[in-house]
Amino acid sequence: MGDDDGVQFPIGDGDTRSSLATGRAVFADAARADDPALAERIASCGDWRTAYVELMPELLERDVAASGLKALHARLVHVRGQDERPLREAFSVPPARTLPTDVLRGEGEPVRELALPAGDQVLRGDDLRRRLDDWVAAGVIEPGAATGVSEVLEHPEWLALEGRRIVLVGAGAEMGPLEPLAAWGADVLAVDLPSQAQRIRGLARAGSGTVRMPGDGADLLTELPELRAWIGEHDDGRPLVVASHVYSDGAAHVRLAAAADLLVADLPGAAYAALATPTDCYLVPDDAVEEARRRWRRRGVGRVLRVASGGRLLRPAYARRRLADGIVRQQGPNYALAKRAQRWRAVVAAREGRAVSLNLAPATTTRSVMRNRVLAAAYAGARRFGVEVFPPATTRVLMAALLVRDLHRAAPPDDPDAALAESAVHGGLWRIPYDLRSALPLAALGGLPRSLLRRP
């Protein structure tokens, strides 16, 4: 295969494949049908690398999901040799090979009880219920999340997801659900790079279910037609669930998200699952807004810091509307597009009548986040602002439990974003008294010594 083979950005000015130009064009196309003026502002803005931060909240309040995905599939391309075509046509490219299948059967005993790792504890039964209640009382999670996990506690027979086959795209992801699903006895098709094969094999064997993977792994970007054919070979009539947990740094994240989304689009009967990020923007429940405003009225030293900074630091949360804007410039517009595309797919899938599981995962100390110095420092200082940052083991099980709950709902949510807001595990971000970006510099400053101590 050539260096450019696979899912790519189109060649633009200067014969380069620009992720920024393509991302801006996708967002402009998304907005055009619903708000042509907003589309023009996006298309003509100066530096998209910074302008996207202010424009993303406006897109949230427009009906752009279907047009956004259409633009993503039209703007990105699939390249194989001398053949370059829109991504939407990728599956018309004949597979170059048939992927082998390794069948991994768990060697452990089936886990038939929801147990949540939390620091040096493992919480079960009433202990877990009390922790959920404590998190709700502290504003760390929304009440719907506690209700959802409690439903799974009451129905441990749900855990194995019997009668379903789960396609995990990005199966080796640190925040992905492979570890708990395998322990609970699920039937999984695991898609990820060869570099993740050892991790996937280890989790599969430690579990009690069945995990199938394409040999030693396969590259979603360069072997998309082959992976689509491989999934089809394992479609035995049981309901499929496609869960997208792809991640990479920079522009590759968009390419991966688009490739995974094309798989979902080409499996029209499949349920859809993904994790939303706390560093996006959301319309939050009224109760969260009221709590943040009560805390604002009770703030102490924050008054002095706000005045001393000329109003730049510690601005009030929800000053004009119930919008939680958590976009962090350091993550960039490629990250924003990749994560927003997953939300668009949830909206479209629900309209198609598919089961949908889109849940907001908390700030988590994953390896990818902790490599970013600003975010690592901010996470270390977050507790000073009432924000709880979760370890990966806790996030994995908590979000997998909500996935199980969602797949046992009688019908898909009418509004996936609203359902997400009701069950958000935001770690407290939605209920602190301050606008997130105006508190981030102080959190990072306060956490810097601790984050430096963690570095090898």
C-alpha positions as CSV (number, residue, x, y, z in Angstrom):
1,M,0.0,0.0,0.0
2,G,1.1,3.6,-0.6
3,D,1.9,6.1,2.1
4,D,-1.5,7.9,1.4
5,D,-3.6,4.8,1.3
6,G,-6.7,4.6,3.5
7,V,-9.0,7.2,5.0
8,Q,-7.6,10.7,4.3
9,F,-8.3,14.3,4.1
10,P,-8.6,15.6,0.5
11,I,-5.7,17.3,-1.3
12,G,-6.2,21.0,-1.1
13,D,-4.2,24.2,-1.7
14,G,-0.5,23.6,-2.0
15,D,-1.1,19.9,-2.7
16,T,-1.4,19.2,1.0
17,R,-4.1,17.2,2.9
18,S,-5.2,19.8,5.4
19,S,-7.2,18.6,8.4
20,L,-8.0,22.2,9.5
21,A,-9.4,23.3,6.1
22,T,-11.5,20.1,5.8
23,G,-12.8,20.3,9.4
24,R,-13.9,23.9,8.9
25,A,-15.6,22.9,5.6
26,V,-17.4,20.0,7.3
27,F,-18.8,22.3,10.1
28,A,-19.8,24.9,7.5
29,D,-21.6,22.3,5.4
30,A,-23.3,21.0,8.6
31,A,-24.7,24.4,9.4
32,R,-25.7,25.5,5.9
33,A,-29.2,24.0,5.7
34,D,-30.2,25.2,9.1
35,D,-28.4,28.5,9.4
36,P,-26.7,29.8,6.2
37,A,-25.4,32.9,8.1
38,L,-23.6,30.7,10.6
39,A,-22.2,28.6,7.8
40,E,-20.8,31.7,6.2
41,R,-19.2,32.8,9.4
42,I,-17.6,29.4,9.8
43,A,-16.3,29.3,6.2
44,S,-14.9,32.9,6.3
45,C,-13.5,33.0,9.9
46,G,-9.8,33.8,10.3
47,D,-7.8,31.2,12.2
48,W,-10.0,28.1,12.6
49,R,-7.6,26.8,15.1
50,T,-8.8,29.4,17.6
51,A,-12.2,30.5,16.1
52,Y,-13.8,27.1,16.5
53,V,-14.0,27.6,20.3
54,E,-16.5,30.4,19.9
55,L,-18.5,28.8,17.1
56,M,-19.0,25.3,18.4
57,P,-21.6,26.3,21.0
58,E,-23.7,27.9,18.2
59,L,-23.7,24.6,16.3
60,L,-25.0,22.8,19.3
61,E,-28.3,24.6,19.1
62,R,-28.9,23.9,15.4
63,D,-30.3,20.7,13.7
64,V,-27.1,19.7,12.0
65,A,-26.5,16.0,12.8
66,A,-27.5,14.5,9.4
67,S,-25.9,17.3,7.3
68,G,-22.7,17.1,9.4
69,L,-22.3,13.3,8.8
70,K,-23.1,13.7,5.2
71,A,-20.4,16.4,4.9
72,L,-17.9,14.2,6.8
73,H,-18.5,11.3,4.4
74,A,-18.4,13.6,1.3
75,R,-15.3,15.7,2.3
76,L,-13.0,13.0,3.5
77,V,-11.7,10.5,1.0
78,H,-10.7,6.9,0.7
79,V,-7.4,6.2,-1.1
80,R,-6.1,2.9,-2.5
81,G,-3.3,3.1,-4.9
82,Q,-4.3,5.5,-7.7
83,D,-7.9,5.3,-6.8
84,E,-9.2,8.2,-4.6
85,R,-12.9,8.6,-4.0
86,P,-15.2,10.2,-1.4
87,L,-15.3,8.3,1.9
88,R,-18.9,7.4,1.4
89,E,-17.9,5.2,-1.5
90,A,-15.2,3.3,0.4
91,F,-17.2,0.1,0.6
92,S,-17.4,-0.1,-3.2
93,V,-13.7,-0.8,-3.1
94,P,-13.2,-4.6,-3.2
95,P,-11.4,-6.1,-0.2
96,A,-7.8,-6.7,-1.0
97,R,-7.7,-9.7,1.3
98,T,-9.8,-11.8,3.6
99,L,-9.0,-11.1,7.2
100,P,-8.3,-14.2,9.4
101,T,-10.1,-14.6,12.7
102,D,-8.6,-15.5,16.1
103,V,-11.2,-16.8,18.6
104,L,-10.3,-16.0,22.2
105,R,-12.3,-17.7,24.8
106,G,-12.2,-16.5,28.4
107,E,-10.6,-18.7,31.0
108,G,-12.2,-16.9,34.0
109,E,-15.4,-17.5,35.8
110,P,-18.3,-15.4,34.7
111,V,-18.8,-12.3,36.8
112,R,-22.4,-12.1,37.8
113,E,-22.3,-9.0,40.0
114,L,-21.6,-5.4,39.2
115,A,-18.5,-4.4,41.2
116,L,-16.9,-0.9,40.8
117,P,-13.2,-0.4,41.4
118,A,-12.8,2.9,43.3
119,G,-9.2,3.6,44.4
120,D,-8.2,0.8,46.7
121,Q,-11.8,-0.4,47.1
122,V,-14.1,-2.5,45.1
123,L,-17.7,-1.4,45.7
124,R,-20.6,-3.8,45.5
125,G,-24.3,-3.8,46.5
126,D,-25.2,-1.3,49.2
127,D,-21.7,0.1,49.3
128,L,-21.9,1.0,45.6
129,R,-25.4,2.5,46.1
130,R,-24.1,4.7,48.9
131,R,-21.2,5.9,46.7
132,L,-23.6,6.7,43.9
133,D,-25.7,8.7,46.4
134,D,-22.6,10.5,47.7
135,W,-21.6,11.4,44.2
136,V,-25.1,12.8,43.4
137,A,-25.1,14.8,46.6
138,A,-21.7,16.3,45.8
139,G,-22.7,17.1,42.3
140,V,-20.2,14.7,40.7
141,I,-22.7,12.8,38.7
142,E,-26.3,13.6,37.6
143,P,-29.1,11.6,39.3
144,G,-29.9,9.7,36.1
145,A,-26.4,8.1,36.2
146,A,-27.0,6.8,39.7
147,T,-30.4,5.5,38.6
148,G,-29.0,3.8,35.6
149,V,-26.2,2.0,37.5
150,S,-28.7,1.0,40.2
151,E,-30.9,-0.6,37.6
152,V,-27.9,-2.8,36.6
153,L,-27.3,-3.6,40.2
154,E,-30.9,-4.8,40.4
155,H,-30.5,-6.9,37.2
156,P,-27.1,-8.6,37.2
157,E,-28.5,-11.0,34.5
158,W,-28.1,-8.0,32.1
159,L,-24.3,-7.9,32.4
160,A,-23.4,-10.6,29.8
161,L,-25.6,-8.9,27.1
162,E,-26.8,-12.3,26.0
163,G,-28.2,-12.5,22.5
164,R,-26.1,-9.6,21.2
165,R,-22.8,-9.3,19.5
166,I,-20.7,-6.2,20.4
167,V,-18.4,-4.7,17.8
168,L,-15.8,-2.7,19.7
169,V,-14.0,-0.4,17.3
170,G,-10.9,0.8,19.1
171,A,-11.2,-2.2,21.4
172,G,-7.9,-1.6,23.1
173,A,-8.8,1.9,24.2
174,E,-7.9,2.6,27.8
175,M,-11.4,3.9,28.6
176,G,-13.2,1.3,26.4
177,P,-15.4,-1.4,27.9
178,L,-13.6,-4.5,26.7
179,E,-12.3,-5.5,30.2
180,P,-15.7,-5.4,32.0
181,L,-17.6,-6.8,29.0
182,A,-15.2,-9.7,28.7
183,A,-15.4,-10.3,32.5
184,W,-19.2,-10.3,32.3
185,G,-19.3,-12.9,29.5
186,A,-20.1,-10.8,26.4
187,D,-19.6,-11.9,22.8
188,V,-17.3,-9.3,21.2
189,L,-15.7,-8.5,17.8
190,A,-12.6,-6.6,18.7
191,V,-11.2,-4.2,16.1
192,D,-7.9,-2.4,16.7
193,L,-4.4,-2.1,15.5
194,P,-1.8,-4.9,15.8
195,S,-0.1,-2.8,18.5
196,Q,-3.2,-3.5,20.7
197,A,-3.4,-7.2,20.0
198,Q,-1.5,-8.3,23.2
199,R,-3.7,-6.1,25.4
200,I,-6.9,-7.5,23.7
201,R,-5.7,-11.1,24.1
202,G,-4.9,-10.6,27.7
203,L,-8.3,-9.1,28.6
204,A,-10.1,-11.7,26.6
205,R,-8.4,-14.6,28.3
206,A,-8.9,-13.1,31.7
207,G,-12.6,-12.8,31.0
208,S,-15.4,-15.3,30.6
209,G,-16.8,-14.4,27.2
210,T,-15.8,-14.9,23.6
211,V,-13.7,-12.3,21.8
212,R,-13.0,-12.5,18.1
213,M,-10.3,-10.4,16.5
214,P,-9.0,-10.1,12.9
215,G,-5.8,-12.1,13.3
216,D,-3.2,-10.0,15.0
217,G,-5.3,-6.9,14.5
218,A,-6.1,-4.6,11.5
219,D,-5.8,-0.9,10.7
220,L,-9.2,0.8,10.5
221,L,-7.7,3.5,8.3
222,T,-6.1,1.4,5.7
223,E,-8.2,-1.8,5.8
224,L,-11.7,-0.3,6.1
225,P,-13.3,-2.4,3.2
226,E,-11.6,-5.6,4.6
227,L,-12.9,-4.9,8.1
228,R,-16.4,-4.3,6.8
229,A,-16.3,-7.6,5.1
230,W,-14.9,-9.3,8.2
231,I,-17.8,-7.9,10.4
232,G,-20.2,-9.2,7.8
233,E,-18.8,-12.7,8.0
234,H,-19.5,-12.7,11.7
235,D,-23.1,-11.4,11.4
236,D,-25.0,-14.5,12.6
237,G,-28.4,-12.8,12.9
238,R,-28.0,-11.7,16.4
239,P,-28.5,-7.9,17.1
240,L,-25.2,-6.1,16.6
241,V,-24.0,-3.2,18.7
242,V,-21.3,-1.0,17.2
243,A,-19.3,0.9,19.9
244,S,-16.8,3.5,18.7
245,H,-13.9,4.1,21.1
246,V,-11.3,5.2,18.6
247,Y,-8.8,7.7,19.6
248,S,-5.5,9.1,18.3
249,D,-3.6,12.4,18.6
250,G,-4.4,15.2,16.2
251,A,-5.8,14.8,12.7
252,A,-5.7,11.0,12.8
253,H,-8.5,11.2,15.4
254,V,-10.9,12.7,12.8
255,R,-9.9,10.0,10.2
256,L,-10.6,7.2,12.7
257,A,-13.9,8.7,13.8
258,A,-15.0,9.1,10.2
259,A,-14.0,5.5,9.4
260,A,-15.8,4.1,12.4
261,D,-18.9,6.2,11.6
262,L,-19.0,4.8,8.0
263,L,-19.1,1.3,9.5
264,V,-22.1,2.3,11.7
265,A,-23.8,3.8,8.7
266,D,-23.4,0.7,6.7
267,L,-24.9,-1.5,9.4
268,P,-28.3,0.1,9.5
269,G,-29.9,-2.3,12.1
270,A,-27.0,-2.1,14.6
271,A,-27.3,-0.3,17.9
272,Y,-24.8,2.5,18.4
273,A,-22.6,3.3,21.4
274,A,-19.9,5.9,22.1
275,L,-18.6,8.1,25.0
276,A,-19.0,11.8,25.0
277,T,-16.2,14.0,26.3
278,P,-16.5,16.5,29.2
279,T,-14.5,19.0,27.0
280,D,-17.4,19.8,24.6
281,C,-20.5,21.9,25.2
282,Y,-23.9,20.8,26.5
283,L,-27.3,22.1,27.4
284,V,-27.5,21.0,31.0
285,P,-30.4,20.3,33.4
286,D,-31.9,23.3,35.2
287,D,-30.9,21.8,38.5
288,A,-27.2,21.9,37.6
289,V,-27.5,25.6,36.6
290,E,-29.3,26.5,39.9
291,E,-26.6,24.7,42.0
292,A,-23.8,26.4,40.2
293,R,-25.4,29.8,40.7
294,R,-25.9,29.0,44.4
295,R,-22.2,28.2,44.7
296,W,-21.4,31.4,42.9
297,R,-23.2,33.4,45.5
298,R,-21.3,31.6,48.3
299,R,-17.8,31.9,46.7
300,G,-15.1,33.3,48.8
301,V,-11.5,34.1,47.6
302,G,-12.7,33.8,44.1
303,R,-14.2,37.3,44.3
304,V,-10.7,38.7,44.9
305,L,-9.1,36.7,42.1
306,R,-11.8,37.7,39.6
307,V,-11.3,41.4,40.3
308,A,-7.5,41.2,40.3
309,S,-7.6,39.5,36.9
310,G,-9.9,42.2,35.4
311,G,-12.7,39.6,35.0
312,R,-10.7,37.2,32.9
313,L,-10.5,34.5,35.7
314,L,-13.3,32.8,37.5
315,R,-16.2,34.1,35.4
316,P,-19.6,32.9,36.6
317,A,-20.9,29.7,35.1
318,Y,-24.2,30.0,33.1
319,A,-24.1,33.8,33.0
320,R,-26.5,33.9,30.1
321,R,-27.9,30.5,29.4
322,R,-27.8,26.9,30.6
323,L,-24.8,26.0,28.3
324,A,-21.9,24.2,29.9
325,D,-19.0,25.1,27.6
326,G,-16.1,22.8,28.3
327,I,-14.1,23.2,25.1
328,V,-10.4,23.3,25.8
329,R,-8.2,25.0,23.2
330,Q,-5.3,22.7,23.9
331,Q,-7.2,19.8,22.4
332,G,-7.8,21.6,19.2
333,P,-10.5,21.6,16.4
334,N,-9.7,18.0,15.2
335,Y,-10.6,16.6,18.6
336,A,-13.8,18.7,18.6
337,L,-14.8,17.4,15.2
338,A,-14.1,13.8,16.0
339,K,-16.2,13.9,19.2
340,R,-19.0,16.0,17.7
341,A,-19.3,13.5,14.9
342,Q,-20.1,10.8,17.4
343,R,-22.9,12.9,18.9
344,W,-24.2,13.5,15.4
345,R,-24.3,9.8,14.8
346,A,-26.2,9.2,18.1
347,V,-28.9,11.7,16.9
348,V,-29.2,10.1,13.5
349,A,-29.3,6.6,14.9
350,A,-32.0,7.4,17.3
351,R,-34.1,8.9,14.5
352,E,-33.7,5.7,12.6
353,G,-35.1,3.8,15.6
354,R,-31.8,2.2,16.6
355,A,-30.8,1.6,20.3
356,V,-28.4,4.3,21.3
357,S,-25.9,4.5,24.2
358,L,-24.2,7.9,24.3
359,N,-22.9,8.8,27.8
360,L,-20.7,11.6,29.1
361,A,-17.6,10.1,30.7
362,P,-15.7,12.1,33.4
363,A,-12.3,13.6,33.2
364,T,-10.1,10.5,33.5
365,T,-6.3,10.1,34.0
366,T,-5.7,8.2,30.9
367,R,-2.2,8.0,29.4
368,S,-3.2,10.2,26.4
369,V,-4.5,13.0,28.7
370,M,-1.6,12.9,31.1
371,R,0.9,13.4,28.2
372,N,-0.7,16.9,27.8
373,R,1.1,19.1,30.3
374,V,-1.6,21.6,30.6
375,L,-4.4,19.1,31.1
376,A,-2.3,17.0,33.4
377,A,-1.7,20.0,35.7
378,A,-5.4,21.0,35.5
379,Y,-6.5,17.5,36.4
380,A,-4.1,17.6,39.4
381,G,-5.6,20.9,40.6
382,A,-9.2,20.1,39.8
383,R,-10.3,19.0,43.2
384,R,-9.7,22.5,44.6
385,F,-12.7,23.5,42.4
386,G,-14.9,20.6,43.4
387,V,-14.2,18.5,40.4
388,E,-13.4,14.8,40.8
389,V,-11.0,13.2,38.2
390,F,-11.6,9.5,37.9
391,P,-9.0,6.7,37.4
392,P,-9.4,4.7,34.2
393,A,-10.5,1.5,36.0
394,T,-13.4,3.3,37.6
395,T,-14.5,5.0,34.4
396,R,-14.4,1.8,32.4
397,V,-16.7,-0.1,34.7
398,L,-19.0,2.8,35.4
399,M,-19.5,3.6,31.7
400,A,-19.9,-0.1,30.7
401,A,-22.7,-0.4,33.3
402,L,-24.5,2.6,31.7
403,L,-24.0,0.9,28.3
404,V,-25.7,-2.2,29.6
405,R,-28.5,-0.2,31.0
406,D,-29.0,1.7,27.7
407,L,-29.1,-1.5,25.7
408,H,-31.9,-2.8,27.9
409,R,-34.1,0.2,27.4
410,A,-37.4,-0.4,25.6
411,A,-36.8,2.3,23.0
412,P,-34.1,4.7,21.9
413,P,-34.2,8.2,23.4
414,D,-36.1,10.8,21.5
415,D,-33.2,13.2,22.1
416,P,-29.8,11.6,22.8
417,D,-28.3,14.9,23.9
418,A,-31.0,15.3,26.5
419,A,-30.7,11.7,27.7
420,L,-26.9,12.2,28.0
421,A,-27.5,15.3,30.1
422,E,-29.7,13.5,32.5
423,S,-27.2,10.7,33.1
424,A,-23.9,12.6,32.8
425,V,-20.9,11.6,34.8
426,H,-19.2,14.9,34.5
427,G,-17.1,14.8,37.7
428,G,-18.6,18.0,39.0
429,L,-17.8,20.2,36.0
430,W,-21.4,21.2,35.4
431,R,-22.0,22.3,39.0
432,I,-18.9,24.4,39.8
433,P,-19.6,28.1,40.1
434,Y,-17.2,29.1,37.4
435,D,-17.0,29.0,33.6
436,L,-14.6,26.1,32.9
437,R,-12.1,28.0,30.7
438,S,-11.9,30.9,33.2
439,A,-11.0,28.4,36.0
440,L,-8.6,26.2,34.0
441,P,-5.5,28.4,34.3
442,L,-5.8,28.5,38.1
443,A,-6.5,24.7,38.3
444,A,-3.4,24.1,36.1
445,L,-1.3,26.5,38.2
446,G,-2.4,24.8,41.5
447,G,-1.9,21.3,40.1
448,L,1.5,21.9,38.4
449,P,3.7,20.8,41.3
450,R,1.7,17.6,41.8
451,S,1.7,16.9,38.0
452,L,5.4,17.4,37.8
453,L,6.0,14.9,40.6
454,R,4.0,12.3,38.7
455,R,6.3,12.6,35.6
456,P,9.0,9.9,35.3
